[in-house]
Amino acid sequence: MTYNINDKGYYGEFGGAYIPEMLYPNVEELRQNYLKIMAEPSFKKEFDQLLKDYVGRPSPLYFAKRLSDKYNTKIYLKREDLNHTGAHKVNNTIGQILMAKRLGKTRIIAETGAGQHGVATATVCALMGMQCIVYMGEIDIARQAPNVARMKMLGTEVRPALSGSRTLKDATNEAIRDWINNPVDTHYIIGSVVGPHPYPDMVARFQSVVSEEIQWQLKDKEGTTKPNYVIACVGGGSNAAGAFYHYLEDTEVNLIAVEAAGKGIDSGESAATSALGREGIIHGSKTLLMQTNDGQITEPYSISAGLDYPGVGPMHAHLYTSGRAEFISITDDEAMTAGLELSQLEGIIPAIESSHAFAVLAQKKFQPKDIVIMNLSGRGDKDLQNYIDYFKL
């Protein structure tokens, strides 16, 4: 069994491009060109240069001594929180803006939930002098005000999604509508490993710089390229896809994907797609999806604005159903406690998304000699108000 994408755009039975006819030309243009463009020496050179000089890569692989002592195992943090814009999202937006330029596009649209992808898209559009429109759910606009301000300061127009639950799913619907209406000059920068093929694969490839760096950084520190575990949170799943990428086929490396259980898997307020989802189609791909018996999408919930997506990327759906990755669901309370613990043990305030991954340390027993890599996908500045409210700081 393979865990990478096949030539038809599927991971096992998940993936594909289930799109309206109006979108076919856009998606097909991308599908025919993305691998060729990514293989061009001039593209690779520009991408690598920007990652180094603009984003600040490589991001450090940091041995968390106090955390390791507490859990009696070797814990390393892949510090994606130290990237320019504060999260892993910028790895993908740099890649996609270069792709859009080479395809002759002049206008960029994006969707965002927590606002990190919106900020990363607004950032690269400012860098390249491109028009940028970001769709964001009205509820997310309210709870992520600092990121909205950042996008506006970067020259981006933030358009509220006023339908449905007014969160990420609805912002994505609005962005797709825009793309259908503006097929010629517009490129849609999707922020996660979701959407129609080739997006899940393209985004995973741009994010794979994370596991590429982990391999040589770990070799330098531990004399091996292989950790025992790689742990990452999953909403749509791009930071996890990046952290897992170079280990997908290496079954000696255990992969743990951490989802948001919200107020509990069976509470009716959750975003634990692996536990609650069934096969379905969302935003152009076949994947696991939280839905009612008659196929209506269930509203997801998480304290983290970046994890409340009702589906999961097709790569992760395949990793789950094949058993290649272990999926663990973490509640709001467990995540918040883990975020506070990391802050006080290591002096690093994580994004609440990443805090979900850290909560696994209290739930799962690791061996003293195990090398456990935590993908610290983002920093907690954007979530300070949530932390303040939760802990009454």
N, C-alpha and C positions, 0 to 999 in steps of 0.2 A: 504493500500500500504506500502511496505517496501522499505527502501533506502539502505539497506545492500545487499551484494551479495547473490545470491541463490546457491543451491548445484550444479547447472550446470555451475556456473561461470558467471552468468549474473546479471547485475543491470537492472531490467525491461527488455527491449529488447536489451540492450547494453552489450558488453563483449564477452565472448567466446574465443575460441582458433582457429583462422583461420591461420593454419601454414602449410608449406610444410611437406610432409611425413618424410623427412630427420630429421626434428626437433622434431618429435613426441616423440621419446624416452626421450630426454632431458626434455621437458616440462612435460611429463607424470610422470617422476621420481620425479620432483619437486612437481607436483600436489598431488601425492600420499603421499608425506612425509612432506610437509611444516607445516601443522597444528599439526601433531604428534610431530615433532621436536620442534616447538615453545612451545608446552605444557610441554615438558620435564623440570623437576625442574632444572637440571644442565644447560640447555640452558638458562632458565629464569634468573638463578643466574648470569651466565657469562655476559649475555646481560645487565642486570641491573647494575652490577658492573662496566662494561666498560662505560656505559652511565654516571654513577656517577663520577668515578675517572679519566676517560680519556676524555670524552666529556665535563664534567663539569655541568651535569644536577643535579637538575632541573634548567631550565632557568628561570630567574625572570619574574614575572608579574608586570610590572611597571606602576604606575599611572602617566600619562603624564599631569601634572598640567597646564602648559602653553598652550598646545594644547587643553586641555579640556576647559580652560577659553575662548579661541578664538572661539570654536565651540559650547559653552554653553551646554556641555553634559559630561558624565564621560567616558574618554578614557583611556583604559589600553593597554599597549603594551606587547605582549608575545615575549620575547627577544631571539628569535632563532639566532639572529646575534651574540650572545655571546658564542655560542657553539664553541668548537674546530673546526677549518677550516672555521668558519665564516658564517655558514648557517645551515638550517635544514637537509641538505642532509646526514650528517654523521649518523643521527639516523638510516637511512635505510641501509647504507653501513656496519655499525657495525653488524646489524642483518643479512644481507645477507652473510657477510664473515664467520660468525659463522655457518650459514646454509650450505655454500659451504664446509666448513671443515667437517661437520658431514656427508655430502654426498660423502666425499672422493675426492673432486676436488682439483687440485693443480695449476690450471692456471685460472686467472680471466681476463675477458674482460668487457669493459664498453663503453658507448657512452657519449659524453658530448657536451653541447651547450655553455653555459656561462663559463664552466670550473669548476663550484663549485662541481658538481657531480663527475667529473674527479678527482679533488683534494681529495674529500672525499673517493673515491675508492682507489686512490693511497696511501692515508694515512693508510687505514686499511690493505692494502696489505703489506705495509712496516711493520706495527704492527705485522702481522701474518707471515711474511716471504714468501709471495706468489708472483709468477710471475704476472705482470700486464701489459695489453695493453689497452690503451684508444684510441678510434676512435673519431676524432674531425674534423669538417668541416674546410677546408682551410681558409675560410673567418673568422670563429670564432677563429682560431689559431692566425690570425693577430690582431683581435680586443681584444683578451683576453690574451695578451702575459705574464702578471705576473702569471696567473694560469698555463699556459703551463710550465713556468720555475719551478713553485712549483712541478708540477707532475714529471718533469725530476729529480729534486733534490731528490724527494722521491723514485727514482729508477724505475719509470714507463716509458714505451715506448709510445710516443704519435704518432699515425699514422694519417696522414691527409686524409680526404675524399675529393677526387678530382672530383667527379661526381655531376651532378645536380646543385643545388644552392650552394653546398659546405658548408652547414650548418647542423643543428641538424638532420634533417630528413635523410640526406645522410650519416651522421656518424652512425645513427642507422642501416641503410641498410648494411653498411660495417661490423658492429658488428655482425649482424644476419648471414651474409655470413661466417664470421670467425667461428661462433658457429656451423654452419652446417658442416664445414670442420674439426672441432675438438670436436666431440660430447662426447667423453669419459672423458677426464680429465679437461674440461673447464666449468666454471660456468659464466653465463652472468649476471652481476649486472646491472639491468635496474634501471635508476635513478628516474623514476616517476611512477604514477599510470596508466601506459600505457602498451601495449604489450599483449601477450596472457595470458589467465587465467593459473596459479594463480597469475601472477605478480601484477595486479592492487590491488588485495586483500592483498597479502603479504606485498607490499610496504605500503599500507594504515595502516595495523596493526602495522608495525614497526614505522610509523610516528604517530600513535594514542597516543603515549606518550605525545604529545603536548596537546591534549584536556583533557587527563587524569590529567595532571598537572594543566591545567586551572581550572578544577572543584574544586580541593581542595584549590588552591591558591585564587580563587575568594571567596570561602566559608570563608576563613580566613580574607579576606579584606572587603567583603560586606555582609557576612552572608548568601549568596546564592551560589549554584553551577551553576546557570543559568544566563548568560548575556542576554541582549535583542538582541544583534547582535554579530555575529562573522564575521569578514571581512578578506579575504585573496586573494592574486593574484593567477591567474591560467594560466599556460602554458600547461603542461601536467596535473599538478594539485596535486603534492604530499604534498606541505605544506598546501594547502587548505584541502586536505583529512585528514591530521593529526589534523588540527585545528577543523574541523567539526565532526570528527569521533564519539565522545561520545554524540553528539547532533543530529545525523542524524534522529533519530526516535522521537526526542522531538520537536514538531512543535511550541512550545512556544518560542523557540530560533530561531531568524531569521538568515539565512545564506546568506552572500553576496559574490559572486565570481567575481573577477575583471580581465577582459581580456585586452589585448593590442589592442587598436584601431589603433595603428601606426599613420599614417598621416590622419586618418579619416576612418570610416567604409566603406564609398563608394569611397575611394580614389584609390583603387586598391593596396594600400600598407598598409596592416592591418594583424592582427592575431586574430581578434575577431571571434573565431569559432562558438560561440553560435548564433551570428547574421548572419554569412555568411555560416555556415556549413550545410551540408546535410548528411543523413545517408551514411556511407561508411565503408570500412575496411582499416585500416592502422596498420602496424607493428603487425599484428596478432589479432587485436580485432575489433569488430564492434562498431562504435562510430559516433560522429558528426565530419565531416571532410570538410575542405575547398577544393572544387573541381570544375572543369569545367563541362559543361553540358554533356560531354561525359566521365566524371569520372576521368579525369586526375587531380592529386593533384595540387592545386594552391600554388604558392610560398608565404609563409607568410612573413610579415615584422613587426619588432618592433625595437625601439631603444635599447631595452633590449634583450641581446643574450639569456636569459633564457625563454623568452615568445614567441619567434617566431617559434612556433610549429603549423603545419597546422591542427592538430586535438586537441582533449581534451580527458582525460581519461574517460572510460565508466561510472564510478561513477558520474562524473560531467555531462556527457551527459544525464544521467537519472535524476539528480537533476534539470537540466535545463528543460527538456521536461515535467517532472512531476510538475514543478512549486515549488518544495521544496526549491530551492535556487534562489535568484534573481541574475541575471547576468548583470553586468555593464561594458561597454567598455570605456577605458580611453586612450586618445591620448598621443603621445610622450610628447607634450608640457605640458599637464596637469600633467603628471607623474613627469617630471623634476621639475616643479614648486613646486609640493608637496614634492619632495625630498629635495629641498632647504629649504622649510618651516620647515620641521621636523628638519633639521640640525640646523637651526637658532633659533627655539623655544625650542628644547629639548637637543641640543648638541649631537645628534645622526645622523650620516650620513648613510642613508639606501641604500641597493642595489636598483638599478633602478627597478627590479622586484617588490620589496616591495613598492616602491614609487607609483606604480600604485594603490595599495590598499589605500594608504593614500589620493590619489586624490578624493576618494569618499566623504571625509568629506566636501569638498567644494560643492559637487553636491547634497547631500541628507540631509534633515533636520532631526535631531535627537532631542528627548525631553531632557530637562535638567536632568531628573532622569534616563534616559536610561544608561545602562552599555554597552559600545561599546568596544569589544576586537579586536584589530588590530594584525594580525599575522605578526610580523616584521621578515620575513623569512631569511634575510641575511644582511650582512653589506656591506657598499659601497666602501671598499678599491679597489675591483676589477674593479669598475666603475669610478674611479677618473678621468681617461683620458676622458671618455665620458662627465662627468660633466664639466671638464676643457674646453673641446671643445665647449660644448653647451652654457655655461655661459660666455665663454671667461675669465676665472679666471686667 
